[in-house]
Amino acid sequence: MRTSNEFVFGVLFLMLSLQAYAENYVGVSLGYSFSQRLNNLTGNENTNYPDPAETDNPFTYFPGAHLSDVKLDNSLNAGVRVGHWFESQPNWGFEIEGNFSRPDFKRQDVTISHPALGQLLSYATGGEITQSYITEDQDSAKIKLFQISADVMYRFSSEDKIKPYIGAGPTLNVMKISGTGYSGRFVSPDANTMLDCCNLFYGPGPNISETMVRVGANVKAGLTYSIDKDLDLGVEYKFNWTPVHISNFRSQSDLEGDFFSHAFSAVLIKKF
């Protein structure tokens, strides 16, 4: 949380320090976020779920398990922004943007890998199953994502009607995850095998409800067209990355990984 406070105070300081410059603007955007995903996920797997993890039991608790990449839904996104172009260096500027989207976790198969899982399955089945992973059909979950970006901006022209630009900077990401606590149905090995050999069949646990706050980064590129001296219309592409930490997601805990997203938006700018 300290990192988040420092980010907010830094943004406020920059906004106040830039008030003296001549060309200011506000804007709104509406677009579409796509190819959103969670990658490089590792965490602790509790095959005793929904009962509490027995951290001293090597046959029910698997720290450092790896999860397959998780695809998130494409979604609409909407944002507002305020910015300044410097009077002394008109091609350089600074922009604050807030953006909201819904990259929900859609129902999908998730594979959980750990060397000790192979030992568990081999022992429980008398060597019939030796794979070191399990795959679950995971239920969906809702995700709300609010992002505040503070970007250094560069435009390739300050006088032409068409103005291409690029920008980059840190992003404060607030992600709320909620949904059912049902861990999923076994796909590999199948549910009957898991019941027969291991007496394992994940059932409903406590509902998911967690808000994660992390600082990541974004880059953007776009162009605007001057409709008149006060109004610009544009299009923009944005790429966002942020590290994630999810305390509890059904049978997993302390998940670490990366969130990636891409977005295209239409932008309307009012200059003053």
N, C-alpha and C positions, 0 to 999 in steps of 0.2 A: 504493500500500500504506500510505503514511503516513495517508491519510484513513481507511482501515479501522482502523488501530491507534487513532487518536483516537476513532473511534466506539465501539470496544470499551471503552476506558478510561473514556469518558464514561458509558457504560451501567453499568459496575461501580461508579463513584463514586455515581451516583444510587441504585443498589440498596442500597449500604451506608448512604447518608445517610437512607434511608427506613425502616430497620429499627425505628426507635423508634415508628412509628405503629401504631395498634391493629389495624385491620382488614386482614388479609392474605388472599390466596387463591392457589391454584394451579388450573390447568385443563387440559383436553385438548379438541381439536377434530378433527372429521372432516368433510370437505366436498368440493366440486366446483368446480374452476377452469374458467372458460369465456371465450370471446371473447379469447383470448390472441394477441398479435400483435407483430411488429416493424414499426415505421413509420419513415418519414423516413430511410431507409437511403441513405447515400452512402459511396463507397469507391473503390478503384482496381481497374480491370478489366484482366486480363492475358490477351489473346487468344492469347498464345504458350503458354498453359498446356497440359500440365504442366511445360513447360520454364520456367526462371526468367524473370521479367519483364525485358524490355529497356526500361528506363525512359527511354532516349533515343530510342526508336523510336516515333514518333507513330502508326504503323499497327498496333502490337501492344499499346501501353500507354495506358490512358485514365484518368488521375487525375480524381477528382471525379465519377465515374459515379454515376448515381442508380438505385436498385433499387426495383422495385414492392414494395408491402407484403407481408409474409410472414405467413401464418397458421400458428399453432402449435396443436397438439392440445389439446382439452379433457382434463382429467386430474383424478384424485382428489388431494386434499391432506390432510395430517395435521399437527397442530401441538400444541405445549405452551406454556403461558404461566404467568407468575407476576406478581402485582400487589399493589398497596396502595391503599387508600382512606384519605385523610387524616382524622385524628381531629378536627382543628379545622375542616376544610371537607369534610364527608362526601360531598358530591356530586362532589368532585374526586379524581382518583387518577392512578396511573402504572402502566404495564404493559410487561413484556418478553415478547415472543412469538417462538418459533422455529417455522418452517413449512417443510415439504418437499413438492414436487410434481414432475411429469414433463411439462412442456409441450413434447413432442417436435416437431421440425420434420418435417412430413409431406410426402410427395412432392407437388410442385406446380410449376406454371409460374412462373418468375421472369423478369421483363423488366428488362433492363439498358439504360439510356439514356445517350447522350453525343453531343454534336453531331459529334464527329470520327468516330463510328461510321458516320454517314451518308456522310461523305467516303470512308471506307474501302470501304464496300459499293458506292457509286457508281463509284469508280475500278476496283474489282475486276470489276464486271459491265458495265463500259462504259456506266454510267448506267441499267441496267435496274432496279436496286434503289437507292432513294434514302432509305429510312427510316433514322432515326438511333437505332435500337434493335435489339437482338437478344433473343429470348425462348428460354429453355431449360426443358426438362423436368428439374427437379432431383430427385435422389434424396433420400430421407429421412435424417435424422440424429437421434441421441438427445440429449436435453437433461435434465439433472438440476438442479433449482433449490432452493437452501436460502436461506431468508430469516430474518433476525433484525430484529425491529421494536422500537423504543422509543417508546411512545405516551403522550401526555397524554390522560387519560380524563375524561369528564364524564357522570354519570348524572343523569337528571331526577328521580329519587326515591331516597332511601336507606332508606326505611321500608316502602314498599309491597311486596307480593309480586311484582308485575310491575315491572321496572326497565328502562326504555329507556336506552340509552347511545350515545355517540359517542366517537370517538377519532381521533387523527392523530399522525404523527411520522415520523422518518426510518427507512429500512429498509436494512440491509446485505444485498446480494444476491450470492450466490456461484452462478454458473451454469457448469456443465461441459457442453461440446458435444463429441460424438464421433460418428464415422461414416465411411463410405467417402469416399475422395478423388476419386471419379469426378465430373467437373464437370457432366455433363448432356448431353441430346440436344437439338439445335436444333429448335425448333418454328417460328420465324419469323426469318429465312428457314429453309427446311427443310434437313435434313442433306445431301441430294444437291446442293442449290444451294451450300451452304457448301463442300462438297468440290470442286465443279466450278470455282467462281469464286475461292475464297480459300484453298484448301488448308488449311482449318481444320476440325478435328473433335476436340473436347475428349475426351481419354482419361483413364484413371485416373492420379491423382497420389497424393501421400502422404496417408494417412488423417488425418482431422480429429481433433485432441485438444487442447482448449484450455479453461482455466478462467479465467473473467472475474470480477472482484470490483469491484462498483460500489455507491455509496450513492444510493438513490432516496428515495421517499416513499410513504406509504400513508395512506388514510383508511378508517374502518370505522364501521358503525352496527349496532346490534342491540338485543336485549332478553333479559332473563333472568327466569325464574320460580322463586321460592323453594319448593323441594320441602319443605324443613325448615330449621331455623336454620343448618345447616352445608352444605347442598347446593343448588346452583342449576342449572337446565337452561335453555339458551338457543339462539337462532339469531342468525346474524351475516352481514352483507354486508361485503366488503372490496374496495377498489380499490387497485391498486398501479401505480406508474410508476417506471421507472429508466432513466437513459441507458445505452447499451451501447457497448462498443468491442470488436470482434472482430478480432484481428490477421490471421488467415488463415481464409478459408472457400472452399476450392477455388480458383477462378480470381479471387476477390476478396481484397483485403487492406485493412487499416485501415478496416474498416467502422464507421461511427458511426450511431447512430439512437436510437430510443426503444422500450422494452418496456412494454406495457400488459397488465394482466390484471384479471379480475373473479372473485369467488369467493363462494359461499354455503357456510356451515358450520353444523353443530350443535355446541354448546359445553356441556361439563359442568364446573361450577365447585365446588371444595371450599374452604370458608372456614375460617379458623382464627385 
